[in-house]
């Protein structure tokens, strides 16, 4: 079937964090939300049909994950990424961010170190510090409009107290799809220093034309035994509210340790609708996802053309994956706090501020293009008008 991603769906009064929490989060309620990684599109029709059928049954007791659930996850990984995983590797968790926290608890002790690569998804540092561990930063380099890894810096900061490396693959907010060569060099450095790699691959299905997502653990048996891959249908199919993720752990000893942490927290059972939606999406969601990626590619082309022709002081960091676009606003001549106030009070748009992603994010913003093109266009026009007003005052 043909999906209509241009359809505008009113999300107000649905307890939506993106749409209903603006005043609480930003101090204003008249903003156009282009921020959190949450799409304004309905789920695939087969998923909605499966959920309706489950509603019609009318009983929602304690729920396990049936064999068919695991078959769907295994099939998806093989079909979309060429990665053959085993049923016993799959560990349920109610979200990738909770999983990161539980992994830090499971495999490090207070005071030990975890390496991350800023600018990067803010919860990476949050789950480390909240658990009493130390963050070690290996900042990405921004050169010629592209983020790359600094392997010399990575090597220099490895010491016996660094126990984990949290990798964002593909990268959020920069949209990089790391190459096999980059992943291999990172993996070799971590193996040489006995550092476990935790690869957050929640955006792995959202890869744009010309690029291929490579699951870190698929590169070699050695990497599979020294890494943990975090996956979920939440970003791919816009079902974050169903709180379902699959943490893939080939190493039996590590898998048992992680499961032990989950058991201590009584997290064995799952969300009824999360099971139904995940299985249905992984079985029947290919067509919807292929159409979504085409639409996102069109939105990216629209945004790029609009900004280059009408707001040239802002530079687009071309993403290779995700529906999140990293925008370089340094030529606007504002510090990060001034930029934040400007976008909220003058442009009336809510975006993610780059400085919240850590070192290297200052004077950048992250903008979500996973919305009907009319909403994206309205947001860009608001920014254009605000920038033009700013320049008029300056003149």
Order of alpha helices (4+ residues) and beta strands (2+ residues): alpha-alpha-beta-alpha-alpha-beta-alpha-beta-alpha-beta-beta-beta-alpha-beta-alpha-beta-alpha-beta-alpha-beta-alpha-alpha-alpha-beta-beta-alpha-beta-beta-beta-alpha
